[in-house]
Amino acid sequence: MPQALNATVFGLSIAVPTLIGFTYFSRKVEVMSVEMETLVVELINKLYYGRSSREFETVKSPPTTQIPIPTPVA
């Protein structure tokens, strides 16, 4: 019985720190992935459109003119 308990304690002493480390590094990779994606989008916008994506938010579309719609005469 004590041998099984020792094996369980040994297994948990390996598994718990490993799980904590895996969670920490998984989150770190996720954050780095989002940051890299943002930088790549900024770079593509800068190279393709010649301006950053922040400038896209401030640029407004030109106003459209209202074209009168003729009403049918009965």
mmCIF file of the N, C-alpha and C atoms, coordinates in Angstrom:
data_MODEL
# 
_entry.id   MODEL 
# 
loop_
_atom_site.group_PDB 
_atom_site.id 
_atom_site.type_symbol 
_atom_site.label_atom_id 
_atom_site.label_alt_id 
_atom_site.label_comp_id 
_atom_site.label_asym_id 
_atom_site.label_entity_id 
_atom_site.label_seq_id 
_atom_site.pdbx_PDB_ins_code 
_atom_site.Cartn_x 
_atom_site.Cartn_y 
_atom_site.Cartn_z 
_atom_site.occupancy 
_atom_site.B_iso_or_equiv 
_atom_site.pdbx_formal_charge 
_atom_site.auth_seq_id 
_atom_site.auth_comp_id 
_atom_site.auth_asym_id 
_atom_site.auth_atom_id 
_atom_site.pdbx_PDB_model_num 
ATOM 1   N N  . MET A 1 1  ? 0.816   -1.193 0.000   1.00 0.00 ? 1  MET A N  1 
ATOM 2   C CA . MET A 1 1  ? 0.000   0.000  0.000   1.00 0.00 ? 1  MET A CA 1 
ATOM 3   C C  . MET A 1 1  ? 0.865   1.265  0.000   1.00 0.00 ? 1  MET A C  1 
ATOM 4   N N  . PRO A 1 2  ? 1.899   1.369  0.831   1.00 0.00 ? 2  PRO A N  1 
ATOM 5   C CA . PRO A 1 2  ? 2.715   2.581  0.824   1.00 0.00 ? 2  PRO A CA 1 
ATOM 6   C C  . PRO A 1 2  ? 3.422   2.793  -0.507  1.00 0.00 ? 2  PRO A C  1 
ATOM 7   N N  . GLN A 1 3  ? 3.728   1.705  -1.231  1.00 0.00 ? 3  GLN A N  1 
ATOM 8   C CA . GLN A 1 3  ? 4.391   1.864  -2.521  1.00 0.00 ? 3  GLN A CA 1 
ATOM 9   C C  . GLN A 1 3  ? 3.472   2.553  -3.520  1.00 0.00 ? 3  GLN A C  1 
ATOM 10  N N  . ALA A 1 4  ? 2.188   2.198  -3.524  1.00 0.00 ? 4  ALA A N  1 
ATOM 11  C CA . ALA A 1 4  ? 1.229   2.813  -4.433  1.00 0.00 ? 4  ALA A CA 1 
ATOM 12  C C  . ALA A 1 4  ? 1.049   4.284  -4.077  1.00 0.00 ? 4  ALA A C  1 
ATOM 13  N N  . LEU A 1 5  ? 1.033   4.567  -2.776  1.00 0.00 ? 5  LEU A N  1 
ATOM 14  C CA . LEU A 1 5  ? 0.888   5.956  -2.335  1.00 0.00 ? 5  LEU A CA 1 
ATOM 15  C C  . LEU A 1 5  ? 2.118   6.777  -2.728  1.00 0.00 ? 5  LEU A C  1 
ATOM 16  N N  . ASN A 1 6  ? 3.301   6.193  -2.608  1.00 0.00 ? 6  ASN A N  1 
ATOM 17  C CA . ASN A 1 6  ? 4.526   6.887  -3.021  1.00 0.00 ? 6  ASN A CA 1 
ATOM 18  C C  . ASN A 1 6  ? 4.523   7.162  -4.518  1.00 0.00 ? 6  ASN A C  1 
ATOM 19  N N  . ALA A 1 7  ? 4.068   6.209  -5.298  1.00 0.00 ? 7  ALA A N  1 
ATOM 20  C CA . ALA A 1 7  ? 4.014   6.396  -6.746  1.00 0.00 ? 7  ALA A CA 1 
ATOM 21  C C  . ALA A 1 7  ? 3.029   7.516  -7.101  1.00 0.00 ? 7  ALA A C  1 
ATOM 22  N N  . THR A 1 8  ? 1.906   7.576  -6.400  1.00 0.00 ? 8  THR A N  1 
ATOM 23  C CA . THR A 1 8  ? 0.909   8.620  -6.645  1.00 0.00 ? 8  THR A CA 1 
ATOM 24  C C  . THR A 1 8  ? 1.465   9.990  -6.289  1.00 0.00 ? 8  THR A C  1 
ATOM 25  N N  . VAL A 1 9  ? 2.127   10.095 -5.155  1.00 0.00 ? 9  VAL A N  1 
ATOM 26  C CA . VAL A 1 9  ? 2.721   11.375 -4.739  1.00 0.00 ? 9  VAL A CA 1 
ATOM 27  C C  . VAL A 1 9  ? 3.804   11.791 -5.724  1.00 0.00 ? 9  VAL A C  1 
ATOM 28  N N  . PHE A 1 10 ? 4.623   10.854 -6.146  1.00 0.00 ? 10 PHE A N  1 
ATOM 29  C CA . PHE A 1 10 ? 5.674   11.165 -7.107  1.00 0.00 ? 10 PHE A CA 1 
ATOM 30  C C  . PHE A 1 10 ? 5.067   11.640 -8.441  1.00 0.00 ? 10 PHE A C  1 
ATOM 31  N N  . GLY A 1 11 ? 4.048   10.951 -8.900  1.00 0.00 ? 11 GLY A N  1 
ATOM 32  C CA . GLY A 1 11 ? 3.384   11.334 -10.149 1.00 0.00 ? 11 GLY A CA 1 
ATOM 33  C C  . GLY A 1 11 ? 2.760   12.716 -10.064 1.00 0.00 ? 11 GLY A C  1 
ATOM 34  N N  . LEU A 1 12 ? 2.087   13.004 -8.972  1.00 0.00 ? 12 LEU A N  1 
ATOM 35  C CA . LEU A 1 12 ? 1.472   14.325 -8.795  1.00 0.00 ? 12 LEU A CA 1 
ATOM 36  C C  . LEU A 1 12 ? 2.528   15.416 -8.652  1.00 0.00 ? 12 LEU A C  1 
ATOM 37  N N  . SER A 1 13 ? 3.646   15.093 -8.027  1.00 0.00 ? 13 SER A N  1 
ATOM 38  C CA . SER A 1 13 ? 4.704   16.106 -7.865  1.00 0.00 ? 13 SER A CA 1 
ATOM 39  C C  . SER A 1 13 ? 5.330   16.465 -9.215  1.00 0.00 ? 13 SER A C  1 
ATOM 40  N N  . ILE A 1 14 ? 5.224   15.586 -10.189 1.00 0.00 ? 14 ILE A N  1 
ATOM 41  C CA . ILE A 1 14 ? 5.690   15.880 -11.544 1.00 0.00 ? 14 ILE A CA 1 
ATOM 42  C C  . ILE A 1 14 ? 4.579   16.567 -12.345 1.00 0.00 ? 14 ILE A C  1 
ATOM 43  N N  . ALA A 1 15 ? 3.354   16.069 -12.245 1.00 0.00 ? 15 ALA A N  1 
ATOM 44  C CA . ALA A 1 15 ? 2.248   16.524 -13.091 1.00 0.00 ? 15 ALA A CA 1 
ATOM 45  C C  . ALA A 1 15 ? 1.796   17.945 -12.763 1.00 0.00 ? 15 ALA A C  1 
ATOM 46  N N  . VAL A 1 16 ? 1.691   18.311 -11.505 1.00 0.00 ? 16 VAL A N  1 
ATOM 47  C CA . VAL A 1 16 ? 1.154   19.624 -11.140 1.00 0.00 ? 16 VAL A CA 1 
ATOM 48  C C  . VAL A 1 16 ? 2.074   20.762 -11.598 1.00 0.00 ? 16 VAL A C  1 
ATOM 49  N N  . PRO A 1 17 ? 3.372   20.745 -11.311 1.00 0.00 ? 17 PRO A N  1 
ATOM 50  C CA . PRO A 1 17 ? 4.227   21.818 -11.833 1.00 0.00 ? 17 PRO A CA 1 
ATOM 51  C C  . PRO A 1 17 ? 4.281   21.859 -13.359 1.00 0.00 ? 17 PRO A C  1 
ATOM 52  N N  . THR A 1 18 ? 4.218   20.684 -13.975 1.00 0.00 ? 18 THR A N  1 
ATOM 53  C CA . THR A 1 18 ? 4.224   20.635 -15.435 1.00 0.00 ? 18 THR A CA 1 
ATOM 54  C C  . THR A 1 18 ? 2.968   21.293 -15.996 1.00 0.00 ? 18 THR A C  1 
ATOM 55  N N  . LEU A 1 19 ? 1.828   21.026 -15.402 1.00 0.00 ? 19 LEU A N  1 
ATOM 56  C CA . LEU A 1 19 ? 0.573   21.635 -15.838 1.00 0.00 ? 19 LEU A CA 1 
ATOM 57  C C  . LEU A 1 19 ? 0.599   23.151 -15.649 1.00 0.00 ? 19 LEU A C  1 
ATOM 58  N N  . ILE A 1 20 ? 1.151   23.618 -14.545 1.00 0.00 ? 20 ILE A N  1 
ATOM 59  C CA . ILE A 1 20 ? 1.259   25.062 -14.299 1.00 0.00 ? 20 ILE A CA 1 
ATOM 60  C C  . ILE A 1 20 ? 2.169   25.704 -15.349 1.00 0.00 ? 20 ILE A C  1 
ATOM 61  N N  . GLY A 1 21 ? 3.294   25.073 -15.631 1.00 0.00 ? 21 GLY A N  1 
ATOM 62  C CA . GLY A 1 21 ? 4.211   25.592 -16.652 1.00 0.00 ? 21 GLY A CA 1 
ATOM 63  C C  . GLY A 1 21 ? 3.584   25.587 -18.029 1.00 0.00 ? 21 GLY A C  1 
ATOM 64  N N  . PHE A 1 22 ? 2.865   24.535 -18.371 1.00 0.00 ? 22 PHE A N  1 
ATOM 65  C CA . PHE A 1 22 ? 2.203   24.451 -19.666 1.00 0.00 ? 22 PHE A CA 1 
ATOM 66  C C  . PHE A 1 22 ? 1.168   25.570 -19.825 1.00 0.00 ? 22 PHE A C  1 
ATOM 67  N N  . THR A 1 23 ? 0.388   25.813 -18.796 1.00 0.00 ? 23 THR A N  1 
ATOM 68  C CA . THR A 1 23 ? -0.621  26.879 -18.845 1.00 0.00 ? 23 THR A CA 1 
ATOM 69  C C  . THR A 1 23 ? 0.053   28.238 -19.001 1.00 0.00 ? 23 THR A C  1 
ATOM 70  N N  . TYR A 1 24 ? 1.112   28.486 -18.256 1.00 0.00 ? 24 TYR A N  1 
ATOM 71  C CA . TYR A 1 24 ? 1.824   29.760 -18.328 1.00 0.00 ? 24 TYR A CA 1 
ATOM 72  C C  . TYR A 1 24 ? 2.358   30.010 -19.740 1.00 0.00 ? 24 TYR A C  1 
ATOM 73  N N  . PHE A 1 25 ? 3.044   29.010 -20.294 1.00 0.00 ? 25 PHE A N  1 
ATOM 74  C CA . PHE A 1 25 ? 3.648   29.199 -21.608 1.00 0.00 ? 25 PHE A CA 1 
ATOM 75  C C  . PHE A 1 25 ? 2.614   29.211 -22.725 1.00 0.00 ? 25 PHE A C  1 
ATOM 76  N N  . SER A 1 26 ? 1.512   28.495 -22.553 1.00 0.00 ? 26 SER A N  1 
ATOM 77  C CA . SER A 1 26 ? 0.438   28.550 -23.558 1.00 0.00 ? 26 SER A CA 1 
ATOM 78  C C  . SER A 1 26 ? -0.143  29.953 -23.645 1.00 0.00 ? 26 SER A C  1 
ATOM 79  N N  . ARG A 1 27 ? -0.375  30.574 -22.507 1.00 0.00 ? 27 ARG A N  1 
ATOM 80  C CA . ARG A 1 27 ? -0.897  31.947 -22.507 1.00 0.00 ? 27 ARG A CA 1 
ATOM 81  C C  . ARG A 1 27 ? 0.120   32.918 -23.096 1.00 0.00 ? 27 ARG A C  1 
ATOM 82  N N  . LYS A 1 28 ? 1.379   32.711 -22.773 1.00 0.00 ? 28 LYS A N  1 
ATOM 83  C CA . LYS A 1 28 ? 2.436   33.579 -23.304 1.00 0.00 ? 28 LYS A CA 1 
ATOM 84  C C  . LYS A 1 28 ? 2.510   33.473 -24.826 1.00 0.00 ? 28 LYS A C  1 
ATOM 85  N N  . VAL A 1 29 ? 2.402   32.270 -25.358 1.00 0.00 ? 29 VAL A N  1 
ATOM 86  C CA . VAL A 1 29 ? 2.405   32.067 -26.805 1.00 0.00 ? 29 VAL A CA 1 
ATOM 87  C C  . VAL A 1 29 ? 1.182   32.716 -27.435 1.00 0.00 ? 29 VAL A C  1 
ATOM 88  N N  . GLU A 1 30 ? 0.035   32.605 -26.794 1.00 0.00 ? 30 GLU A N  1 
ATOM 89  C CA . GLU A 1 30 ? -1.193  33.224 -27.323 1.00 0.00 ? 30 GLU A CA 1 
ATOM 90  C C  . GLU A 1 30 ? -1.054  34.740 -27.398 1.00 0.00 ? 30 GLU A C  1 
ATOM 91  N N  . VAL A 1 31 ? -0.511  35.352 -26.365 1.00 0.00 ? 31 VAL A N  1 
ATOM 92  C CA . VAL A 1 31 ? -0.318  36.802 -26.360 1.00 0.00 ? 31 VAL A CA 1 
ATOM 93  C C  . VAL A 1 31 ? 0.666   37.211 -27.450 1.00 0.00 ? 31 VAL A C  1 
ATOM 94  N N  . MET A 1 32 ? 1.758   36.479 -27.588 1.00 0.00 ? 32 MET A N  1 
ATOM 95  C CA . MET A 1 32 ? 2.744   36.794 -28.623 1.00 0.00 ? 32 MET A CA 1 
ATOM 96  C C  . MET A 1 32 ? 2.140   36.635 -30.015 1.00 0.00 ? 32 MET A C  1 
ATOM 97  N N  . SER A 1 33 ? 1.280   35.640 -30.182 1.00 0.00 ? 33 SER A N  1 
ATOM 98  C CA . SER A 1 33 ? 0.633   35.409 -31.474 1.00 0.00 ? 33 SER A CA 1 
ATOM 99  C C  . SER A 1 33 ? -0.269  36.578 -31.857 1.00 0.00 ? 33 SER A C  1 
ATOM 100 N N  . VAL A 1 34 ? -1.029  37.080 -30.899 1.00 0.00 ? 34 VAL A N  1 
ATOM 101 C CA . VAL A 1 34 ? -1.910  38.223 -31.171 1.00 0.00 ? 34 VAL A CA 1 
ATOM 102 C C  . VAL A 1 34 ? -1.082  39.468 -31.483 1.00 0.00 ? 34 VAL A C  1 
ATOM 103 N N  . GLU A 1 35 ? 0.000   39.687 -30.747 1.00 0.00 ? 35 GLU A N  1 
ATOM 104 C CA . GLU A 1 35 ? 0.858   40.836 -31.009 1.00 0.00 ? 35 GLU A CA 1 
ATOM 105 C C  . GLU A 1 35 ? 1.495   40.749 -32.391 1.00 0.00 ? 35 GLU A C  1 
ATOM 106 N N  . MET A 1 36 ? 1.958   39.552 -32.771 1.00 0.00 ? 36 MET A N  1 
ATOM 107 C CA . MET A 1 36 ? 2.562   39.383 -34.090 1.00 0.00 ? 36 MET A CA 1 
ATOM 108 C C  . MET A 1 36 ? 1.532   39.605 -35.193 1.00 0.00 ? 36 MET A C  1 
ATOM 109 N N  . GLU A 1 37 ? 0.311   39.119 -34.984 1.00 0.00 ? 37 GLU A N  1 
ATOM 110 C CA . GLU A 1 37 ? -0.734  39.316 -35.986 1.00 0.00 ? 37 GLU A CA 1 
ATOM 111 C C  . GLU A 1 37 ? -1.029  40.797 -36.171 1.00 0.00 ? 37 GLU A C  1 
ATOM 112 N N  . THR A 1 38 ? -1.083  41.542 -35.075 1.00 0.00 ? 38 THR A N  1 
ATOM 113 C CA . THR A 1 38 ? -1.325  42.978 -35.152 1.00 0.00 ? 38 THR A CA 1 
ATOM 114 C C  . THR A 1 38 ? -0.201  43.678 -35.905 1.00 0.00 ? 38 THR A C  1 
ATOM 115 N N  . LEU A 1 39 ? 1.032   43.302 -35.618 1.00 0.00 ? 39 LEU A N  1 
ATOM 116 C CA . LEU A 1 39 ? 2.166   43.909 -36.311 1.00 0.00 ? 39 LEU A CA 1 
ATOM 117 C C  . LEU A 1 39 ? 2.167   43.591 -37.804 1.00 0.00 ? 39 LEU A C  1 
ATOM 118 N N  . VAL A 1 40 ? 1.802   42.367 -38.156 1.00 0.00 ? 40 VAL A N  1 
ATOM 119 C CA . VAL A 1 40 ? 1.764   41.990 -39.562 1.00 0.00 ? 40 VAL A CA 1 
ATOM 120 C C  . VAL A 1 40 ? 0.668   42.753 -40.300 1.00 0.00 ? 40 VAL A C  1 
ATOM 121 N N  . VAL A 1 41 ? -0.494  42.918 -39.670 1.00 0.00 ? 41 VAL A N  1 
ATOM 122 C CA . VAL A 1 41 ? -1.573  43.694 -40.288 1.00 0.00 ? 41 VAL A CA 1 
ATOM 123 C C  . VAL A 1 41 ? -1.130  45.138 -40.485 1.00 0.00 ? 41 VAL A C  1 
ATOM 124 N N  . GLU A 1 42 ? -0.469  45.699 -39.482 1.00 0.00 ? 42 GLU A N  1 
ATOM 125 C CA . GLU A 1 42 ? 0.055   47.065 -39.605 1.00 0.00 ? 42 GLU A CA 1 
ATOM 126 C C  . GLU A 1 42 ? 1.055   47.160 -40.762 1.00 0.00 ? 42 GLU A C  1 
ATOM 127 N N  . LEU A 1 43 ? 1.943   46.184 -40.860 1.00 0.00 ? 43 LEU A N  1 
ATOM 128 C CA . LEU A 1 43 ? 2.951   46.192 -41.917 1.00 0.00 ? 43 LEU A CA 1 
ATOM 129 C C  . LEU A 1 43 ? 2.308   46.080 -43.299 1.00 0.00 ? 43 LEU A C  1 
ATOM 130 N N  . ILE A 1 44 ? 1.359   45.173 -43.441 1.00 0.00 ? 44 ILE A N  1 
ATOM 131 C CA . ILE A 1 44 ? 0.693   45.013 -44.735 1.00 0.00 ? 44 ILE A CA 1 
ATOM 132 C C  . ILE A 1 44 ? -0.050  46.284 -45.107 1.00 0.00 ? 44 ILE A C  1 
ATOM 133 N N  . ASN A 1 45 ? -0.745  46.886 -44.159 1.00 0.00 ? 45 ASN A N  1 
ATOM 134 C CA . ASN A 1 45 ? -1.442  48.139 -44.442 1.00 0.00 ? 45 ASN A CA 1 
ATOM 135 C C  . ASN A 1 45 ? -0.464  49.235 -44.837 1.00 0.00 ? 45 ASN A C  1 
ATOM 136 N N  . LYS A 1 46 ? 0.657   49.281 -44.162 1.00 0.00 ? 46 LYS A N  1 
ATOM 137 C CA . LYS A 1 46 ? 1.660   50.310 -44.460 1.00 0.00 ? 46 LYS A CA 1 
ATOM 138 C C  . LYS A 1 46 ? 2.250   50.105 -45.851 1.00 0.00 ? 46 LYS A C  1 
ATOM 139 N N  . LEU A 1 47 ? 2.559   48.855 -46.196 1.00 0.00 ? 47 LEU A N  1 
ATOM 140 C CA . LEU A 1 47 ? 3.163   48.572 -47.491 1.00 0.00 ? 47 LEU A CA 1 
ATOM 141 C C  . LEU A 1 47 ? 2.152   48.665 -48.635 1.00 0.00 ? 47 LEU A C  1 
ATOM 142 N N  . TYR A 1 48 ? 0.956   48.170 -48.415 1.00 0.00 ? 48 TYR A N  1 
ATOM 143 C CA . TYR A 1 48 ? -0.018  48.097 -49.495 1.00 0.00 ? 48 TYR A CA 1 
ATOM 144 C C  . TYR A 1 48 ? -0.765  49.410 -49.689 1.00 0.00 ? 48 TYR A C  1 
ATOM 145 N N  . TYR A 1 49 ? -1.211  49.998 -48.600 1.00 0.00 ? 49 TYR A N  1 
ATOM 146 C CA . TYR A 1 49 ? -2.005  51.223 -48.688 1.00 0.00 ? 49 TYR A CA 1 
ATOM 147 C C  . TYR A 1 49 ? -1.193  52.487 -48.418 1.00 0.00 ? 49 TYR A C  1 
ATOM 148 N N  . GLY A 1 50 ? -0.011  52.356 -47.885 1.00 0.00 ? 50 GLY A N  1 
ATOM 149 C CA . GLY A 1 50 ? 0.822   53.510 -47.611 1.00 0.00 ? 50 GLY A CA 1 
ATOM 150 C C  . GLY A 1 50 ? 0.453   54.257 -46.350 1.00 0.00 ? 50 GLY A C  1 
ATOM 151 N N  . ARG A 1 51 ? -0.326  53.635 -45.497 1.00 0.00 ? 51 ARG A N  1 
ATOM 152 C CA . ARG A 1 51 ? -0.672  54.270 -44.221 1.00 0.00 ? 51 ARG A CA 1 
ATOM 153 C C  . ARG A 1 51 ? -0.966  53.187 -43.197 1.00 0.00 ? 51 ARG A C  1 
ATOM 154 N N  . SER A 1 52 ? -0.946  53.579 -41.945 1.00 0.00 ? 52 SER A N  1 
ATOM 155 C CA . SER A 1 52 ? -1.178  52.596 -40.896 1.00 0.00 ? 52 SER A CA 1 
ATOM 156 C C  . SER A 1 52 ? -2.671  52.377 -40.719 1.00 0.00 ? 52 SER A C  1 
ATOM 157 N N  . SER A 1 53 ? -3.023  51.291 -40.053 1.00 0.00 ? 53 SER A N  1 
ATOM 158 C CA . SER A 1 53 ? -4.436  50.975 -39.865 1.00 0.00 ? 53 SER A CA 1 
ATOM 159 C C  . SER A 1 53 ? -5.110  51.986 -38.940 1.00 0.00 ? 53 SER A C  1 
ATOM 160 N N  . ARG A 1 54 ? -4.320  52.682 -38.122 1.00 0.00 ? 54 ARG A N  1 
ATOM 161 C CA . ARG A 1 54 ? -4.905  53.715 -37.258 1.00 0.00 ? 54 ARG A CA 1 
ATOM 162 C C  . ARG A 1 54 ? -5.428  54.871 -38.091 1.00 0.00 ? 54 ARG A C  1 
ATOM 163 N N  . GLU A 1 55 ? -4.772  55.104 -39.235 1.00 0.00 ? 55 GLU A N  1 
ATOM 164 C CA . GLU A 1 55 ? -5.220  56.180 -40.109 1.00 0.00 ? 55 GLU A CA 1 
ATOM 165 C C  . GLU A 1 55 ? -6.508  55.820 -40.824 1.00 0.00 ? 55 GLU A C  1 
ATOM 166 N N  . PHE A 1 56 ? -6.778  54.518 -40.995 1.00 0.00 ? 56 PHE A N  1 
ATOM 167 C CA . PHE A 1 56 ? -8.006  54.101 -41.642 1.00 0.00 ? 56 PHE A CA 1 
ATOM 168 C C  . PHE A 1 56 ? -9.222  54.525 -40.835 1.00 0.00 ? 56 PHE A C  1 
ATOM 169 N N  . GLU A 1 57 ? -9.089  54.518 -39.527 1.00 0.00 ? 57 GLU A N  1 
ATOM 170 C CA . GLU A 1 57 ? -10.212 54.884 -38.672 1.00 0.00 ? 57 GLU A CA 1 
ATOM 171 C C  . GLU A 1 57 ? -10.560 56.354 -38.814 1.00 0.00 ? 57 GLU A C  1 
ATOM 172 N N  . THR A 1 58 ? -9.565  57.206 -39.103 1.00 0.00 ? 58 THR A N  1 
ATOM 173 C CA . THR A 1 58 ? -9.826  58.636 -39.180 1.00 0.00 ? 58 THR A CA 1 
ATOM 174 C C  . THR A 1 58 ? -10.264 59.081 -40.570 1.00 0.00 ? 58 THR A C  1 
ATOM 175 N N  . VAL A 1 59 ? -9.971  58.277 -41.598 1.00 0.00 ? 59 VAL A N  1 
ATOM 176 C CA . VAL A 1 59 ? -10.353 58.647 -42.958 1.00 0.00 ? 59 VAL A CA 1 
ATOM 177 C C  . VAL A 1 59 ? -11.840 58.378 -43.134 1.00 0.00 ? 59 VAL A C  1 
ATOM 178 N N  . LYS A 1 60 ? -12.547 59.401 -43.624 1.00 0.00 ? 60 LYS A N  1 
ATOM 179 C CA . LYS A 1 60 ? -13.976 59.247 -43.837 1.00 0.00 ? 60 LYS A CA 1 
ATOM 180 C C  . LYS A 1 60 ? -14.230 59.085 -45.328 1.00 0.00 ? 60 LYS A C  1 
ATOM 181 N N  . SER A 1 61 ? -15.275 58.367 -45.651 1.00 0.00 ? 61 SER A N  1 
ATOM 182 C CA . SER A 1 61 ? -15.613 58.196 -47.055 1.00 0.00 ? 61 SER A CA 1 
ATOM 183 C C  . SER A 1 61 ? -16.201 59.501 -47.581 1.00 0.00 ? 61 SER A C  1 
ATOM 184 N N  . PRO A 1 62 ? -16.002 59.783 -48.871 1.00 0.00 ? 62 PRO A N  1 
ATOM 185 C CA . PRO A 1 62 ? -16.524 61.034 -49.427 1.00 0.00 ? 62 PRO A CA 1 
ATOM 186 C C  . PRO A 1 62 ? -18.042 61.045 -49.372 1.00 0.00 ? 62 PRO A C  1 
ATOM 187 N N  . PRO A 1 63 ? -18.629 62.217 -49.177 1.00 0.00 ? 63 PRO A N  1 
ATOM 188 C CA . PRO A 1 63 ? -20.084 62.263 -49.076 1.00 0.00 ? 63 PRO A CA 1 
ATOM 189 C C  . PRO A 1 63 ? -20.718 61.921 -50.417 1.00 0.00 ? 63 PRO A C  1 
ATOM 190 N N  . THR A 1 64 ? -21.777 61.173 -50.337 1.00 0.00 ? 64 THR A N  1 
ATOM 191 C CA . THR A 1 64 ? -22.490 60.803 -51.558 1.00 0.00 ? 64 THR A CA 1 
ATOM 192 C C  . THR A 1 64 ? -23.558 61.845 -51.832 1.00 0.00 ? 64 THR A C  1 
ATOM 193 N N  . THR A 1 65 ? -23.759 62.132 -53.084 1.00 0.00 ? 65 THR A N  1 
ATOM 194 C CA . THR A 1 65 ? -24.781 63.105 -53.445 1.00 0.00 ? 65 THR A CA 1 
ATOM 195 C C  . THR A 1 65 ? -26.114 62.397 -53.568 1.00 0.00 ? 65 THR A C  1 
ATOM 196 N N  . GLN A 1 66 ? -27.152 63.081 -53.159 1.00 0.00 ? 66 GLN A N  1 
ATOM 197 C CA . GLN A 1 66 ? -28.491 62.519 -53.242 1.00 0.00 ? 66 GLN A CA 1 
ATOM 198 C C  . GLN A 1 66 ? -29.040 62.719 -54.639 1.00 0.00 ? 66 GLN A C  1 
ATOM 199 N N  . ILE A 1 67 ? -29.424 61.640 -55.292 1.00 0.00 ? 67 ILE A N  1 
ATOM 200 C CA . ILE A 1 67 ? -30.006 61.720 -56.622 1.00 0.00 ? 67 ILE A CA 1 
ATOM 201 C C  . ILE A 1 67 ? -31.516 61.632 -56.451 1.00 0.00 ? 67 ILE A C  1 
ATOM 202 N N  . PRO A 1 68 ? -32.236 62.635 -56.965 1.00 0.00 ? 68 PRO A N  1 
ATOM 203 C CA . PRO A 1 68 ? -33.691 62.584 -56.808 1.00 0.00 ? 68 PRO A CA 1 
ATOM 204 C C  . PRO A 1 68 ? -34.293 61.433 -57.613 1.00 0.00 ? 68 PRO A C  1 
ATOM 205 N N  . ILE A 1 69 ? -35.204 60.757 -57.003 1.00 0.00 ? 69 ILE A N  1 
ATOM 206 C CA . ILE A 1 69 ? -35.879 59.655 -57.667 1.00 0.00 ? 69 ILE A CA 1 
ATOM 207 C C  . ILE A 1 69 ? -37.189 60.192 -58.247 1.00 0.00 ? 69 ILE A C  1 
ATOM 208 N N  . PRO A 1 70 ? -37.370 60.062 -59.542 1.00 0.00 ? 70 PRO A N  1 
ATOM 209 C CA . PRO A 1 70 ? -38.606 60.597 -60.121 1.00 0.00 ? 70 PRO A CA 1 
ATOM 210 C C  . PRO A 1 70 ? -39.812 59.758 -59.672 1.00 0.00 ? 70 PRO A C  1 
ATOM 211 N N  . THR A 1 71 ? -40.909 60.451 -59.425 1.00 0.00 ? 71 THR A N  1 
ATOM 212 C CA . THR A 1 71 ? -42.135 59.767 -59.043 1.00 0.00 ? 71 THR A CA 1 
ATOM 213 C C  . THR A 1 71 ? -42.979 59.557 -60.280 1.00 0.00 ? 71 THR A C  1 
ATOM 214 N N  . PRO A 1 72 ? -43.580 58.389 -60.424 1.00 0.00 ? 72 PRO A N  1 
ATOM 215 C CA . PRO A 1 72 ? -44.399 58.150 -61.614 1.00 0.00 ? 72 PRO A CA 1 
ATOM 216 C C  . PRO A 1 72 ? -45.652 59.027 -61.610 1.00 0.00 ? 72 PRO A C  1 
ATOM 217 N N  . VAL A 1 73 ? -45.996 59.501 -62.793 1.00 0.00 ? 73 VAL A N  1 
ATOM 218 C CA . VAL A 1 73 ? -47.198 60.330 -62.951 1.00 0.00 ? 73 VAL A CA 1 
ATOM 219 C C  . VAL A 1 73 ? -48.289 59.431 -63.496 1.00 0.00 ? 73 VAL A C  1 
ATOM 220 N N  . ALA A 1 74 ? -49.439 59.460 -62.818 1.00 0.00 ? 74 ALA A N  1 
ATOM 221 C CA . ALA A 1 74 ? -50.543 58.588 -63.256 1.00 0.00 ? 74 ALA A CA 1 
ATOM 222 C C  . ALA A 1 74 ? -51.461 59.286 -64.221 1.00 0.00 ? 74 ALA A C  1 
# 
